[in-house]
Amino acid sequence: MLGDLDVAAAASVLEQALAERTAPTLLVSNEVGLGIVPETPLGRRFRDEAGRLNQRIAARAGRFSSWLPGCR
């Protein structure tokens, strides 16, 4: 899935593209840090990389919201 992909470089490309946008932009991502620890090394890497990307994007966002669907 992630293979030899340079995730940090891909994240930088995404950040640059978002920085150049002039229109409002909405991003939706899965929450990856409140659940169980993945059993496999690949699962843990995915969780860690997704979490870091979410943090990087949220830090640059003009507004950030966290929603937990299904909770009342």
The 8 nearest C-alpha neighbors of each residue, nearest first, counted from 0:
[[1, 2, 41, 4, 45, 3, 42, 44],
 [2, 0, 4, 3, 45, 41, 6, 5],
 [3, 1, 4, 0, 5, 41, 6, 44],
 [2, 4, 1, 5, 6, 0, 7, 8],
 [3, 5, 2, 6, 1, 9, 8, 7],
 [6, 4, 8, 7, 3, 9, 1, 10],
 [5, 7, 9, 8, 4, 10, 48, 1],
 [6, 8, 10, 9, 5, 11, 52, 48],
 [9, 7, 11, 10, 5, 6, 12, 4],
 [8, 10, 6, 12, 11, 7, 13, 5],
 [11, 9, 7, 13, 8, 12, 6, 14],
 [10, 12, 14, 8, 13, 9, 15, 7],
 [11, 13, 9, 15, 10, 14, 16, 8],
 [14, 12, 10, 16, 11, 15, 17, 9],
 [15, 13, 11, 17, 16, 12, 18, 10],
 [14, 16, 18, 12, 17, 13, 11, 19],
 [17, 15, 13, 19, 18, 14, 12, 20],
 [16, 18, 14, 20, 19, 15, 13, 24],
 [17, 19, 15, 16, 20, 14, 21, 13],
 [20, 18, 16, 17, 15, 21, 14, 22],
 [21, 19, 17, 18, 22, 16, 23, 24],
 [20, 22, 19, 23, 18, 24, 17, 16],
 [21, 23, 20, 24, 19, 17, 25, 18],
 [24, 22, 21, 25, 20, 17, 61, 26],
 [23, 25, 22, 26, 20, 17, 21, 60],
 [26, 24, 27, 23, 63, 22, 62, 60],
 [25, 27, 24, 28, 56, 63, 57, 53],
 [28, 26, 25, 29, 30, 53, 65, 64],
 [29, 27, 30, 26, 53, 49, 31, 50],
 [28, 30, 31, 27, 49, 53, 50, 32],
 [31, 29, 32, 28, 33, 50, 34, 49],
 [30, 32, 46, 29, 33, 50, 34, 49],
 [31, 33, 34, 30, 50, 46, 35, 47],
 [34, 32, 31, 35, 30, 36, 46, 50],
 [35, 33, 32, 36, 31, 30, 37, 46],
 [34, 36, 37, 33, 32, 38, 31, 43],
 [35, 37, 38, 34, 43, 32, 42, 46],
 [38, 36, 42, 43, 39, 35, 40, 46],
 [37, 39, 36, 42, 40, 43, 41, 35],
 [38, 40, 42, 41, 37, 43, 44, 36],
 [39, 41, 43, 42, 44, 38, 37, 45],
 [42, 40, 44, 39, 43, 45, 1, 0],
 [43, 41, 39, 45, 37, 44, 40, 46],
 [42, 44, 46, 40, 37, 45, 41, 47],
 [43, 45, 41, 47, 42, 46, 48, 40],
 [44, 46, 42, 48, 43, 47, 49, 41],
 [47, 45, 43, 49, 44, 31, 48, 50],
 [46, 48, 44, 50, 45, 49, 43, 51],
 [49, 47, 51, 45, 50, 46, 44, 52],
 [50, 48, 52, 46, 51, 47, 45, 53],
 [51, 49, 53, 47, 48, 52, 46, 54],
 [50, 52, 54, 48, 53, 49, 47, 55],
 [51, 53, 55, 49, 54, 50, 56, 48],
 [52, 54, 50, 56, 51, 55, 57, 49],
 [55, 53, 51, 57, 52, 56, 58, 50],
 [56, 54, 52, 58, 53, 57, 51, 59],
 [55, 57, 53, 59, 58, 54, 52, 60],
 [58, 56, 60, 54, 59, 55, 53, 63],
 [59, 57, 55, 56, 60, 54, 61, 53],
 [60, 58, 56, 57, 61, 55, 14, 62],
 [61, 59, 57, 62, 58, 56, 63, 55],
 [60, 62, 59, 63, 57, 58, 23, 56],
 [63, 61, 60, 64, 57, 59, 58, 25],
 [62, 64, 57, 60, 65, 61, 58, 56],
 [65, 63, 66, 62, 57, 27, 60, 67],
 [64, 66, 67, 63, 30, 68, 27, 28],
 [67, 65, 68, 64, 70, 30, 69, 29],
 [66, 68, 70, 69, 65, 30, 71, 64],
 [69, 67, 70, 66, 71, 65, 30, 29],
 [68, 70, 67, 71, 66, 65, 30, 29],
 [71, 69, 68, 67, 66, 65, 30, 33],
 [70, 69, 68, 67, 66, 65, 64, 33]]
